[in-house]
Amino acid sequence: MIAEDARVQTMTLGDVEVTRIVEWHEPFLPPSAFLPTVPGEVWKDNEDRLAPDHWQPETGLVVTALQSWVLRSAGLTVLVDTGAGAGRERPGMGPFHDARSDFPGLLERAGIRPEDVDVVVNTHLHLDHVGWNTVEEDGEWVPAFPRAQYLVPAADDFHYGPDNAYGGGVQEVDRLVYEDSVAPVHRAGQAVLWEGHHRIDAHLTLESAPGHTPGSSVLRLSSGADRAVFVGDLLHSPVQILDPCHNSAACLDPEQAAASRRRILGRAAEERELLVPAHFGGAGALEVRGNGAGFALGPWAALTTNGKAAAADRVREA
C-alpha cells in the first residue's frame, strides 16, 4: 500500500536527520482482534481521518506499517527498532513466521551499511522490533550490526529472558525471539541494559513507558526548536489518540499502558512534539493537540524521498 520509492523517506529535525525505513505497509487485522475495546462506530465516524492509511472500510481491516527509524545525531547513527527479521521460527504468528524482507537492502538504499550503525534501540522486545538485531552466519545467529551498542530495556530483558525462566505469561514464541534475536547480542557483549532514563547523546534520551511490555520505552529527540518522541508500541492506530484508554490486544498491563499513553500524549501536545509511533501507516508520524480531556490529530509529517526536507517543513496539514 506504499509506493516502492517511498519505503525510504527522510526529514530533518534540528541537527538530526531522521530516515524512515518501511519494511511493509498493509491491511493487517480486524479491529476486534487488534484493538478490541474500540467500538465499531468509532472507525466509521472517523473514516475521513482513518481511511485509507489506517483503516480499510471495504475490508474492515486495520492498516499498519512495520517500520524502523534511523537517526543521524551528533556523529552517531542510531537505529530505532529492527523489524521482524527473516527466516525466523514464529509459529502461530501469521506473516511473521518465516518472514522474508529486504530490510538490509532498504538500509543500503538509505546509505547505511551494517558497520555504520553505532547504536541500536529496541523500544521493547516484541518479535517485530528485534528481528533484524541478528543475522545467521554458519548456522549461528550473530549481531547484524557488528560495531553497535544495543540498548535493551532491563525490565523486558528480565521478563523475556532466562532469568524469568520464560515464565510469567511468556509464550513459546517469545522464547524463540529471545534466543535468536536478543541472546546472541548478549553473548557478543554488545547489549546494554538500562532502566528509568538513558541519555544517548545531546539530542536523544530514552525514557521508560511501561504497560505494553514491562520495559516498553520511548525515545525523545530535542534539537534546536524541534521536538519528537518515538513511542514504539505505545500506540498502534490514531484512534488511540482520540481516546487513549484503548489498548492493543498485545498490551500486557492494560491499565499501565493506558496511563503511559496518556502521559506521553499529554507532553507531546504541550511541547508540540512530533509523535512517531512504530506502526502508523500513511506518513507515519504526526503532531497531536489537546482537545478538552482528550486529544486530537494534528498535522502529519512531511517526509521526502530525496532527503531534502527542512525542519520548517516537517509537517503538513491533515
N, C-alpha and C positions, 0 to 999 in steps of 0.2 A: 504493500500500500504506500510505500515511499519510493520515490524515484531513485534509481541506482546512483545517480550523480549527487544525490542528497544524503547519502549514507555517511559522508564525512563533511561536517559543517563547522564553521568557526565564528567566534565573536571575540571581542576584546573588552575586558573589564579592568579599568585602571591600567596597571602594568602587567596584567596577567592575560595571556592568550588562552582561550577556552575552546577546545575542539570536542565536538560530539561525534561519537562512533556508534552507528546504529547497526547492531547485529541482525535484528529483524524487527518488523513493524506490521502486525497482523491482527485480525479478529482472533480472540483467544478463548474466552469462556462466557457463558450466560451470566448475567448479573447475580442471579440467585446462588451460583456456585462461587463467584469471585468476591462479591460484596453483598453478602446475604441479607443484611439488615436494611439495605436501601429499598424503599418502596418502589414498586414498578412505575408508579406515576411520576416519580422524580425524573426518570430518564426521559419520559415523553414530554413532561412540562419544560424540560431544559434542552430539548432536541436541537434548538438553534445554536446552543453553545457546545453541545457534545458531539453532534454528528457533522462530518463523518470521521473525525480524527480520534474520537474517544469512545464512540458507541455507534453501532451499525443498526439503524432501525429495521432494515429489511430482514436481518437475521436475528436481531436481538442480542448480538454478542458485544461484549466489551472489547474495544480495540486497545491494544497495549504494545509497547515497544520494549525491546531488550537492548539496552544501550549502556555505554561507558562514556566517561568524560576524561579528557586529558588536559591537564593544566600545566602550562609552562610559566613558572613563577620563580622569581629570584634566583635564576640559574638552575632550577630543578625542573625535571619532567615528572609530573605526578599523575598516575593513572588511578582513577576512581572507579572501582569495581571492574570485574573482568569477565562478566557474562557467563554463559553456560558451558563453555568448553566444547570439545569434540571427542567422539568415540568413548563416552563415559557410560558406565552402567548406572542407569537411573530407572529401575523397574517401577512401573505404575505412574510415571511422571510425564506421560504423553510425549510432547515434542522434545523434551529434554533427554529422553532415553536415546543413546547412540546418536546424539545430535551432530549435525555437520554444518559448519560455518567457516567463513574465511576471515575470522577476526584478525589474525596476524596480517593478512593482506590488506585489511582496512587500516590497520595501524601504519602499514608501509605507505599506503596512499596519503596518510597524514604526515609522512616524513619521519616516522618513528620506528627505529629498529629496537629489538628486544634489549640490547645493551644500552640503549639511550635512556631507559626508564630508571629513575633514581628512587622513586617511592611508589609502592602500590598500596592503595587504601581499600580495604574491604569494609564497607559500611556495616555489614553483618555477614554471617557465614551460611546463608542460604545458597542452594546449588546454582542459582542464576546470577550470583555475584562473585563467585570464586573459581568458576570453571576453567578460565584461562590463566589461573595462578601458575599452573604447571603444564608441561608438555611431556610426551612419552619419548624416552630415549633408551634404546636397547632393552625394552621391556620394563623400564622403570619410570616412574613419574618424578620429574625434576622441575625446579623453578623455571618458569618460562622467561623470567627477567633476571638474568644472572647477576646483575650488579645492584638490584633493587633491595631496599628495605621494605618489608611487608608489614604494614600497620594493621594489627588484628585486635578487635575488642576483647579484652581479657574475659569478660563475662560470657561471651559467646564461645570462646575457646574452652572455657571450663565446661559449659553446658554441652557442647557437641563433642568435645574431645575425650580421651581415655580417662581423665580424672573423674569424670562423671559416669564412667563405665558404660557409655552410650545409653544411659538410662534417663529417668525423669521425663518420660514422654517423647524422647527422641526416637525417630523412626529408623528403620533399616537403611533407607536411602540417605539419611543424614550421616550414618556411619560411613557409607561409601564415599560421600562427599568429603568428609573429613580425611579419610585415608588417602584419597587420590589428589586432593586439591589443597589441603592445609598441612597435614603431617609432613609431606616432603619439604615444605618450606621450613618447618621447624628443624628437620634433620640437616638441612643445608645451613642452618644458623642465620637465616635471613628474616625470621619472624620476630617482631617486636610487639609485645602485649602492652596495652595501655588501658587506663580507666579514667573516668571523670572528664578531664580535658587533656589534650596533647597538641602542642604547637609544632607545626611542620616548618614554617618559615615566617617571615614578617607579614605575609598576607593570608596564610592558611592555618586554621585551627580546627581540630576535631573536638566534638562535644557529644557526650552520651545522650541518647534519647530513647530509653528502653521501652519495651512493650511488644513491638513486633517480634523481636527476639530479646533475650536478656541484655545483649550488648549492642543493640541497634544504635547507630550513631549518625550524626550529621557533620558535614564539613563546611565551615564558614569561610568565605572569602571577603576580605576587606582590602581594597587598594584604591587610593585616591578617593574620589567621590562615589565609587561603585561598591555595592554590596551584593553578595549572593549567598545562598545556602543550599548545598547539595544534600538532599534529605533521604536518599536511599529509598527504602520501602515505607517511609512514614505515610506516604500517600500512593495510591495506585490509580486514582481517577479524580478529575476535577469535582465530582460530586462530593468528595470528602472535604473539599474546601468550602463548598456551600453548606455542609453540615458535618463538622469534624467528629461527631460521635460515631460515625460509621467506620467499622474496621474491615479489613480484608479477612477472608477465611483462614489466612495463614498467620494471623496475629496470635502469639502465644498467650499474651496477657492483655485482653481487650481493653480493660479499664485503664491500665497504664499506657497502652498505645494511644488511646484517645486523649489522655492528659498530655502526653508528649506532643501529639499532633496540634492540639490547641495552643500549647505554649510556643511551639516553633512558628506556627502560623501567626500568632499574635505579634511576635517580634518581627517577623517578615513584613507584616503590614505596617507596623510602627516605624521601622527603619528603611522601608522601601527596598528590601532585599529581593533580588531575583530568586524565585523559588525553582529549584532544579531537582525534580524527582527522578527516580531511576527508570520509571516505566511509562511516563506520559507519552502519548502519541502526538501527532501534529508537530508543532515547533518544539515540544519537549520541555519548555520552561516558560514561566510567566511571573508577573507580579501579582500580589494579592492586595485587596483593600479591606479595611474594616467595614462591616455592614451591620450596625446595631450590635447584637450579641454574637453575631457570626461573621462571615467573611464573604467577599465577592471576588469574582475573577477580574483581574486587571489586564493590562496589555501583555501580549505574548512576545517571546524573544524573537529577534530578527537575526537569525544566523545566516551566514553566506557560505557558498561553496568555494569561494576564492580567497578566504582568509583576510578580507579587507574591511570587515565590519568594524566600525569605530564605536567606542564606548557610548558616545552620544546617540548612536543609532541602534542601541542594543535591543529595543523593544518596538513592537508595532501594536497599534490598537486592534482589539479583537473585532 
